[in-house]
Amino acid sequence: MDYALTIGLRYLRSKKKKTVSVITFIAVSGVALGVAALLVVMSITSGFQVEFRNKVLGVNAHVLVMKYGLDFEEYEDVMARAMEMPEVAGAAPFVINEMMLARGDRIAGVLVKGVDPVAMPTVLDLPTQLVDGSLEGLRREGAAPPRRPDDEEGARTEGLDLDAFLQRIEDGSSPEDAARATESAASTPAPSHEEETPEDDEPLDELPVVRVPTPEEAEAALEGTDTAPSEGPVEDVLFEDTEAQVTPTESLPGVVVGATLARTLDLHVGDRVSVISPLSGLDTSMFHAEARTPRSREFRVIGIFEAGFQEYDSRLVYADLYEAQAFFDHGDSVTGVEIRLHDLEQAPAISRRLERVLGGGPYHTLDWQELNHNLFTALEIQKVMLSLVIATIIFIAAFNVIATLIMIVLEKKREIAILKAMGAHDLHVLVVFLVQGLIIGLVGTLIGLALGGGVSFWLESYRFPLDPHVYLIDHVPVRTSMSEFGTTVLIALGICLVATLLPSWWAARLLPAEGVRYE
């Protein structure tokens, strides 16, 4: 078998036919270019996957615990039960709703996410994403969870006369007027039977006569009266009290906005902004007859973050959990609980186990793969398809390997006949040409790995810019790993080996008489 390897290596350096050496060089170059292109494409697609995953998980947690309905008030108990699992690194509640952010005449649609400043750093990467400002002041001193408005109305109407309450609603009074009137009636002591009450048939006293002055008498009375306006601009008189009631910017609750949103609205740390709830005027319960105007509240920008993901940097706004709860009128209730794990890959298993621990029912869990299923599925399909397309370059280069081996077989027919006449087995002849094909593939693969690795390193260092409005990130992400190198090597050597089998098998089946017939 050793002589088969030696002969195979010597055949690649044919001195009689320079054409074979040229074709060998072309075959090696084709394999190298295909391997380099495949490695670069796999590195870029893997970079997109990792970059998107890091950006998404920097703003979202690994596992979400949600509850059907709007009464997720037992979130602290859910957090405590989640933290009992050793795989959990942190848990924090959150509320989120679509709002509008306005500054002057500029306005943008945003997602306001209320977070707990104490528990949030154990789940999200917001503290490391800040490019200006800080999280200090996100929660004001003395802040506490708000009460649900329905609870306060229920407390006011508790113990009142239901019949009178319903009768006033039927008469056309609003529920608030009915509640106040019924409460007033309930708090008024009943009249004593000992007190004298007027008889129903007793005539009423005559109304007093009031004399109204004539216009001439009114003008005469006003003569000599100083009715001139007070000194100073009228605006100072009208808005003196209003300006005194404006809340100082320093005492406003804080918000953290994305970098792209800050550029769009020209926001800086310390600016005053208004958060508007456009749907707060809608009464889906049809309980309030009077129209309601959209609710708005002023906040102070205390920080600007940059997650590197255009969708988040242009739409997401962080606020204190208590402030968001009070603004949304949900009381001490949350949208869900975010959970971060020590091992990201265990998210699907931990998500299912946590749902069983909570007893299912109204609770349901989502891991990061389910939450972003469409995005990561599209990226995985894109990676596979691009790899297959680029692998065709290596497949085309394999035809050069086939052509090279066929020409070597035709050139060495006499030598093959002599070897077989001397007792060489068909397997030995097969190995001679297999070695040549594998060496062509191996040399081309090594050159391609070096070339592709150099291009990938250059792209990673140069940070080739992209349009974030189209690609969601601002540069071409590149991620090279040993798995990418190993996959590329296996694909290249596999194609070259398959391409070598046919001419090698033809050489092994060659009869000695056929090799020397025309000599």
Phi and psi in degrees as a GROMACS rama.xvg file:
@    title "Ramachandran Plot"
@    xaxis  label "Phi"
@    yaxis  label "Psi"
@TYPE xy
-65.0487  -39.1588  ASP-2
-67.5773  -27.3216  TYR-3
-65.6865  -39.7058  ALA-4
-66.9579  -40.8109  LEU-5
-64.3181  -43.2441  THR-6
-65.7129  -39.5821  ILE-7
-61.3697  -41.8806  GLY-8
-66.7097  -38.3145  LEU-9
-70.2617  -32.1  ARG-10
-66.6396  -26.2922  TYR-11
-69.9219  -22.0477  LEU-12
-107.478  54.9268  ARG-13
-65.8699  129.043  SER-14
-99.2404  -16.0215  LYS-15
-81.476  -37.8667  LYS-16
-119.858  98.7295  LYS-17
-65.7724  -21.6858  LYS-18
-61.2956  -37.5241  THR-19
-62.9937  -41.7137  VAL-20
-65.5001  -39.1294  SER-21
-64.1925  -44.7261  VAL-22
-65.5865  -36.2303  ILE-23
-61.7202  -42.9584  THR-24
-62.4558  -40.6636  PHE-25
-64.5378  -40.6178  ILE-26
-63.4754  -44.5765  ALA-27
-62.9704  -41.5777  VAL-28
-64.4503  -40.9573  SER-29
-63.0195  -44.7733  GLY-30
-62.5277  -40.8493  VAL-31
-63.6223  -44.9018  ALA-32
-64.6528  -40.5456  LEU-33
-64.441  -42.3221  GLY-34
-64.7619  -42.4808  VAL-35
-62.3554  -45.8278  ALA-36
-63.5644  -41.7348  ALA-37
-64.0302  -41.8627  LEU-38
-65.4795  -41.7959  LEU-39
-64.892  -44.1474  VAL-40
-64.4541  -43.9833  VAL-41
-65.505  -35.6453  MET-42
-67.4677  -40.3199  SER-43
-69.5243  -45.2095  ILE-44
-65.0066  -38.6636  THR-45
-65.3584  -36.0489  SER-46
-62.6292  -41.7214  GLY-47
-61.2221  -43.6961  PHE-48
-60.9424  -49.367  GLN-49
-66.727  -40.9939  VAL-50
-64.5313  -45.7576  GLU-51
-63.9247  -39.6147  PHE-52
-64.839  -43.8845  ARG-53
-65.0128  -40.7129  ASN-54
-66.2685  -42.9764  LYS-55
-66.4436  -44.5476  VAL-56
-77.4083  -13.0729  LEU-57
-74.6735  -21.8049  GLY-58
-107.716  -26.4845  VAL-59
-117.679  155.966  ASN-60
-85.8084  177.601  ALA-61
-76.2543  -34.4643  HIS-62
-136.687  138.485  VAL-63
-115.976  136.185  LEU-64
-109.072  118.005  VAL-65
-116.392  165.819  MET-66
-139.246  135.803  LYS-67
-68.062  132.488  TYR-68
100.993  -174.414  GLY-69
-116.156  22.7081  LEU-70
-119.711  43.8117  ASP-71
-81.2957  75.5961  PHE-72
-98.3967  -15.8852  GLU-73
-95.5638  33.4019  GLU-74
-66.3678  -29.4851  TYR-75
-64.7835  -37.6164  GLU-76
-67.2492  -39.4093  ASP-77
-63.2564  -42.0576  VAL-78
-62.9106  -41.7412  MET-79
-63.8163  -41.3569  ALA-80
-70.2561  -32.5027  ARG-81
-69.6673  -39.4407  ALA-82
-68.5863  -15.8117  MET-83
-72.0178  -17.8077  GLU-84
-79.8587  130.553  MET-85
-66.2583  -21.686  PRO-86
-77.7842  -12.9074  GLU-87
-86.9834  129.085  VAL-88
-96.56  -26.0125  ALA-89
-171.519  157.667  GLY-90
-146.455  143.327  ALA-91
-153.493  144.054  ALA-92
-83.858  162.629  PRO-93
-156.458  154.73  PHE-94
-128.258  147.008  VAL-95
-145.992  141.737  ILE-96
-157.956  154.133  ASN-97
-81.5304  130.473  GLU-98
-137.964  -174.925  MET-99
-128.411  136.358  MET-100
-111.711  127.846  LEU-101
-128.83  142.407  ALA-102
-142.761  109.232  ARG-103
66.6637  -128.797  GLY-104
-94.0982  7.04074  ASP-105
-101.09  138.825  ARG-106
-145.722  148.928  ILE-107
-149.613  145.452  ALA-108
-79.0593  132.152  GLY-109
-136.75  168.333  VAL-110
-110.921  113.799  LEU-111
-90.7727  119.581  VAL-112
-113.825  116.095  LYS-113
-87.12  126.182  GLY-114
-129.347  158.531  VAL-115
-87.7547  115.211  ASP-116
-60.9036  -22.5121  PRO-117
-81.7062  -47.4473  VAL-118
-88.5405  -21.1268  ALA-119
-59.9809  -41.6118  MET-120
-60.799  -20.434  PRO-121
-80.1849  -6.6349  THR-122
-120.512  -41.8529  VAL-123
-111.608  165.675  LEU-124
-100.266  20.5996  ASP-125
-58.305  -43.1336  LEU-126
-58.8108  -33.3765  PRO-127
-85.3692  -11.1475  THR-128
-92.3025  -5.9479  GLN-129
-68.6809  131.143  LEU-130
-109.213  -12.1453  VAL-131
-158.581  143.218  ASP-132
79.2734  -163.09  GLY-133
-154.015  175.051  SER-134
-88.7974  0.0591902  LEU-135
-68.7977  126.58  GLU-136
98.5231  0.858035  GLY-137
-65.45  -35.495  LEU-138
-114.863  124.913  ARG-139
-76.4881  155.526  ARG-140
-65.6465  138.483  GLU-141
79.2279  8.32049  GLY-142
-68.714  145.019  ALA-143
-144.521  156.808  ALA-144
-60.6146  138.855  PRO-145
-78.6837  161.32  PRO-146
-90.8906  150.439  ARG-147
-72.3475  133.004  ARG-148
-58.7248  -33.2355  PRO-149
-64.1423  -33.3313  ASP-150
-66.363  -39.3846  ASP-151
-67.5022  -40.3076  GLU-152
-65.8338  -38.5719  GLU-153
-64.3573  -35.9134  GLY-154
-67.7925  -35.0595  ALA-155
-71.4427  -36.468  ARG-156
-91.5874  -0.0637545  THR-157
-68.0263  130.75  GLU-158
82.478  8.09306  GLY-159
-89.4641  171.124  LEU-160
-76.6656  113.827  ASP-161
-69.885  -37.1763  LEU-162
-63.0454  -42.9757  ASP-163
-67.526  -35.7284  ALA-164
-63.4204  -44.5882  PHE-165
-70.8563  -34.948  LEU-166
-65.3339  -39.9029  GLN-167
-68.6144  -33.4035  ARG-168
-64.5475  -40.0125  ILE-169
-66.1158  -31.1723  GLU-170
-74.6667  -11.6499  ASP-171
113.772  -0.698376  GLY-172
-77.5224  152.195  SER-173
-73.788  156.963  SER-174
-57.2019  -34.2705  PRO-175
-67.8909  -42.6749  GLU-176
-64.3598  -40.3263  ASP-177
-62.9698  -41.7617  ALA-178
-65.0241  -43.0889  ALA-179
-67.0197  -41.015  ARG-180
-67.173  -41.6979  ALA-181
-67.6297  -38.2359  THR-182
-63.9816  -40.9425  GLU-183
-64.4791  -38.8925  SER-184
-68.3061  -35.4887  ALA-185
-71.1152  -32.0449  ALA-186
-82.2053  -14.5926  SER-187
-80.978  127.187  THR-188
-67.1615  145.266  PRO-189
-68.8542  144.3  ALA-190
-66.6805  144.192  PRO-191
-79.9029  144.567  SER-192
-70.0236  -19.161  HIS-193
-77.3489  -21.9205  GLU-194
-73.868  146.231  GLU-195
-80.5451  131.661  GLU-196
-115.323  144.118  THR-197
-68.7947  145.601  PRO-198
-69.3759  149.407  GLU-199
-65.004  -30.0239  ASP-200
-93.1692  5.32368  ASP-201
-73.7336  131.214  GLU-202
-68.121  145.63  PRO-203
-77.955  154.543  LEU-204
-67.698  152.481  ASP-205
-71.8602  142.554  GLU-206
-71.1613  145.613  LEU-207
-70.1605  149.68  PRO-208
-91.4879  125.674  VAL-209
-111.213  126.17  VAL-210
-91.1456  125.26  ARG-211
-98.1308  125.381  VAL-212
-69.1441  151.328  PRO-213
-77.3352  162.495  THR-214
-57.5866  -37.3953  PRO-215
-64.4961  -41.2542  GLU-216
-66.6658  -35.9534  GLU-217
-67.3882  -39.5067  ALA-218
-66.6373  -39.217  GLU-219
-64.7771  -35.1692  ALA-220
-70.9136  -29.4961  ALA-221
-84.2595  -10.0217  LEU-222
-65.6983  134.352  GLU-223
87.3331  -1.11461  GLY-224
-92.0438  134.217  THR-225
-81.6434  105.503  ASP-226
-110.312  13.9111  THR-227
-66.8562  148.136  ALA-228
-68.2337  156.248  PRO-229
-67.3761  158.07  SER-230
-67.2607  151.868  GLU-231
99.1208  163.72  GLY-232
-61.917  147.874  PRO-233
-65.8707  -33.298  VAL-234
-62.156  -33.5934  GLU-235
-66.485  -34.7154  ASP-236
-73.7335  -40.0301  VAL-237
-72.6859  -40.1418  LEU-238
-105.505  13.5668  PHE-239
-62.9106  -46.5685  GLU-240
-72.3514  -33.9067  ASP-241
-64.8103  -43.6208  THR-242
-65.3767  -30.578  GLU-243
-70.3456  -21.8914  ALA-244
-93.4986  -3.07113  GLN-245
-67.9082  129.777  VAL-246
-71.8281  130.938  THR-247
-60.173  145.871  PRO-248
-61.8099  -34.9782  THR-249
-64.8498  -26.313  GLU-250
-93.6807  1.13224  SER-251
-75.6668  151.246  LEU-252
-66.0251  151.188  PRO-253
-95.1492  154.776  GLY-254
-136.758  155.984  VAL-255
-119.852  125.641  VAL-256
-114.775  160.75  VAL-257
-75.48  158.636  GLY-258
-66.1757  -42.268  ALA-259
-65.9763  -40.3405  THR-260
-64.4905  -38.0536  LEU-261
-64.0026  -39.7034  ALA-262
-68.2409  -36.1482  ARG-263
-65.8799  -42.8746  THR-264
-97.1865  3.43148  LEU-265
56.4396  54.5349  ASP-266
-100.118  145.81  LEU-267
-135.967  163.263  HIS-268
-61.7472  129.634  VAL-269
99.8728  -9.03661  GLY-270
-73.4705  153.072  ASP-271
-96.6627  128.818  ARG-272
-128.59  160.986  VAL-273
-115.913  130.239  SER-274
-102.227  124.333  VAL-275
-117.015  134.39  ILE-276
-102.665  98.5828  SER-277
-68.4906  -20.0871  PRO-278
-97.6728  1.10321  LEU-279
-69.9898  -21.3624  SER-280
-79.6608  -9.66308  GLY-281
-87.6447  132.775  LEU-282
-108.887  94.5672  ASP-283
-69.7619  -20.133  THR-284
-81.2603  -11.7521  SER-285
58.8435  31.8742  MET-286
-93.7176  -30.89  PHE-287
-101.012  123.706  HIS-288
-77.8252  -34.3409  ALA-289
-77.675  151.751  GLU-290
-73.2377  150.833  ALA-291
-123.467  144.161  ARG-292
-92.8051  152.189  THR-293
-57.6083  140.243  PRO-294
-84.3761  143.381  ARG-295
-140.809  156.144  SER-296
-151.781  146.835  ARG-297
-94.7499  142.059  GLU-298
-132.538  170.489  PHE-299
-120.035  131.258  ARG-300
-74.4841  118.188  VAL-301
-110.309  -10.0134  ILE-302
-165.688  156.946  GLY-303
-128.98  126.049  ILE-304
-114.143  158.734  PHE-305
-135.906  104.861  GLU-306
-83.0374  -13.885  ALA-307
83.1551  2.40135  GLY-308
-117.444  117.032  PHE-309
-56.2772  -37.763  GLN-310
-62.1693  -36.5503  GLU-311
-84.0018  -41.1755  TYR-312
-66.5255  -21.8946  ASP-313
-102.016  -9.4188  SER-314
-131.74  -22.2528  ARG-315
-88.8465  137.276  LEU-316
-133.178  127.571  VAL-317
-97.6079  138.449  TYR-318
-138.331  169.496  ALA-319
-68.6307  143.888  ASP-320
-59.057  -44.1797  LEU-321
-66.5185  -39.9365  TYR-322
-64.7156  -41.2213  GLU-323
-67.0163  -39.5762  ALA-324
-62.2933  -43.5808  GLN-325
-65.9102  -37.1352  ALA-326
-71.5346  -35.6389  PHE-327
-82.4252  -10.326  PHE-328
61.7034  39.7317  ASP-329
-106.867  3.68844  HIS-330
66.2898  -156.71  GLY-331
-82.4468  62.6992  ASP-332
-129.067  151.448  SER-333
-125.202  166.526  VAL-334
-78.79  -38.1039  THR-335
-175.671  -176.333  GLY-336
-123.235  127.99  VAL-337
-95.5413  138.787  GLU-338
-130.87  133.157  ILE-339
-111.036  138.951  ARG-340
-107.375  160.263  LEU-341
-70.8487  -36.7664  HIS-342
-118.203  115.828  ASP-343
-63.114  -35.9589  LEU-344
-70.0676  -15.4254  GLU-345
-87.6355  4.15911  GLN-346
-57.0811  -46.8709  ALA-347
-60.398  -43.6402  PRO-348
-68.1224  -43.2505  ALA-349
-65.9488  -35.9292  ILE-350
-61.9198  -46.3573  SER-351
-66.7765  -39.2128  ARG-352
-68.1251  -38.5736  ARG-353
-65.245  -36.7217  LEU-354
-64.3373  -37.2015  GLU-355
-68.0205  -37.5952  ARG-356
-63.1646  -38.627  VAL-357
-77.3055  -7.76763  LEU-358
88.1518  8.26202  GLY-359
64.6282  -130.86  GLY-360
64.2959  -122.823  GLY-361
-74.151  -13.515  PRO-362
-90.3036  141.409  TYR-363
-145.869  148.471  HIS-364
-117.2  153.806  THR-365
-136.431  129.887  LEU-366
-92.056  172.059  ASP-367
-65.8659  -27.3039  TRP-368
-72.0335  -39.955  GLN-369
-68.8005  -37.6746  GLU-370
-66.6491  -30.601  LEU-371
-123.606  40.8678  ASN-372
-61.2463  -45.348  HIS-373
-64.1218  -41.957  ASN-374
-62.8674  -51.7274  LEU-375
-75.4578  -27.9018  PHE-376
-66.5094  -42.5291  THR-377
-62.8169  -40.2113  ALA-378
-66.0792  -39.0255  LEU-379
-67.7852  -42.4489  GLU-380
-63.7605  -40.4449  ILE-381
-62.4935  -41.3577  GLN-382
-63.9895  -44.0338  LYS-383
-65.193  -45.7216  VAL-384
-66.5389  -41.7628  MET-385
-64.6222  -37.5985  LEU-386
-64.9712  -39.6862  SER-387
-65.7881  -40.5788  LEU-388
-65.4064  -44.9728  VAL-389
-70.0919  -29.2546  ILE-390
-65.044  -20.9244  ALA-391
-64.3118  -24.3775  THR-392
-63.2341  -42.6046  ILE-393
-67.2217  -36.8263  ILE-394
-63.1479  -40.1538  PHE-395
-66.3862  -40.0145  ILE-396
-64.0577  -25.8688  ALA-397
-65.8637  -27.9289  ALA-398
-64.2638  -33.4771  PHE-399
-64.4375  -35.7812  ASN-400
-64.4443  -43.2857  VAL-401
-62.0739  -45.6955  ILE-402
-62.1075  -39.3284  ALA-403
-62.6721  -46.6917  THR-404
-67.7217  -37.0019  LEU-405
-63.8218  -42.4977  ILE-406
-65.8857  -35.6383  MET-407
-67.574  -40.2828  ILE-408
-62.9384  -44.6793  VAL-409
-63.2816  -36.0044  LEU-410
-73.3441  -32.3722  GLU-411
-105.781  23.9908  LYS-412
-60.5093  -40.3475  LYS-413
-65.3718  -43.4909  ARG-414
-63.0471  -38.4755  GLU-415
-64.4772  -41.0577  ILE-416
-63.9744  -40.2005  ALA-417
-65.404  -43.0568  ILE-418
-60.418  -44.2877  LEU-419
-70.0077  -32.0769  LYS-420
-68.7032  -29.2315  ALA-421
-81.6027  -0.477608  MET-422
107.176  8.932  GLY-423
-67.0408  136.836  ALA-424
-79.4191  156.724  HIS-425
-57.701  -35.3292  ASP-426
-63.9911  -36.7114  LEU-427
-66.3947  -41.5601  HIS-428
-64.7249  -38.9458  VAL-429
-60.4599  -41.6949  LEU-430
-65.9477  -34.9966  VAL-431
-55.7218  -45.1091  VAL-432
-86.5881  -25.3995  PHE-433
-64.1366  -40.238  LEU-434
-61.0185  -40.7389  VAL-435
-63.4408  -45.7789  GLN-436
-64.2911  -41.6569  GLY-437
-67.882  -36.0457  LEU-438
-67.4116  -41.0401  ILE-439
-57.8439  -46.6904  ILE-440
-65.284  -40.2574  GLY-441
-67.2619  -45.3628  LEU-442
-62.9656  -45.0942  VAL-443
-62.4376  -37.2021  GLY-444
-66.3582  -44.149  THR-445
-62.9835  -43.5325  LEU-446
-64.0942  -40.9112  ILE-447
-64.9709  -37.7957  GLY-448
-63.5732  -42.8537  LEU-449
-64.678  -42.6905  ALA-450
-67.9761  -46.2064  LEU-451
-66.0763  -39.1188  GLY-452
-63.1722  -38.0915  GLY-453
-65.3037  -42.4074  GLY-454
-64.6873  -42.0801  VAL-455
-63.0168  -42.7436  SER-456
-63.7788  -39.2524  PHE-457
-65.3019  -42.2513  TRP-458
-64.7412  -37.4724  LEU-459
-68.5649  -36.0656  GLU-460
-78.1022  -38.4857  SER-461
-75.115  -28.552  TYR-462
54.5683  67.8722  ARG-463
-56.1699  122.57  PHE-464
-72.1629  149.445  PRO-465
-131.279  159.635  LEU-466
-80.3953  112.238  ASP-467
-65.668  -22.6393  PRO-468
-69.9775  -22.5585  HIS-469
-100.516  -48.0204  VAL-470
-99.0592  -1.74443  TYR-471
71.8987  -15.4115  LEU-472
-128.543  162.008  ILE-473
-98.16  2.02761  ASP-474
-153.703  164.286  HIS-475
-76.5627  115.83  VAL-476
-83.1859  137.181  PRO-477
-129.006  130.986  VAL-478
-137.644  110.629  ARG-479
-104.418  138.235  THR-480
-143.866  167.383  SER-481
-64.4625  -31.7523  MET-482
-65.2191  -37.6342  SER-483
-65.8871  -43.1299  GLU-484
-62.0628  -45.355  PHE-485
-62.9637  -42.4756  GLY-486
-62.5933  -41.8084  THR-487
-63.9929  -42.6973  THR-488
-62.5814  -44.0781  VAL-489
-63.8463  -41.6748  LEU-490
-63.7458  -46.3526  ILE-491
-65.0601  -49.0018  ALA-492
-66.8923  -33.7704  LEU-493
-64.025  -44.7212  GLY-494
-64.7283  -42.9966  ILE-495
-65.3941  -37.1978  CYS-496
-65.8221  -44.4218  LEU-497
-62.9397  -39.5463  VAL-498
-66.8115  -24.4381  ALA-499
-82.6747  -23.1852  THR-500
-62.995  -44.0656  LEU-501
-63.2982  -54.4294  LEU-502
-65.6352  -31.0168  PRO-503
-67.3898  -42.1654  SER-504
-65.3011  -36.8085  TRP-505
-64.6102  -41.1952  TRP-506
-65.9246  -39.017  ALA-507
-67.7364  -28.9828  ALA-508
-88.1449  0.930638  ARG-509
-70.8356  131.559  LEU-510
-82.6014  147.561  LEU-511
-59.3757  -37.0975  PRO-512
-65.8602  -34.4334  ALA-513
-67.8589  -31.4977  GLU-514
-73.0265  -28.8713  GLY-515
-112.472  9.65584  VAL-516
-61.5889  -41.7055  ARG-517
-101.73  13.4138  TYR-518
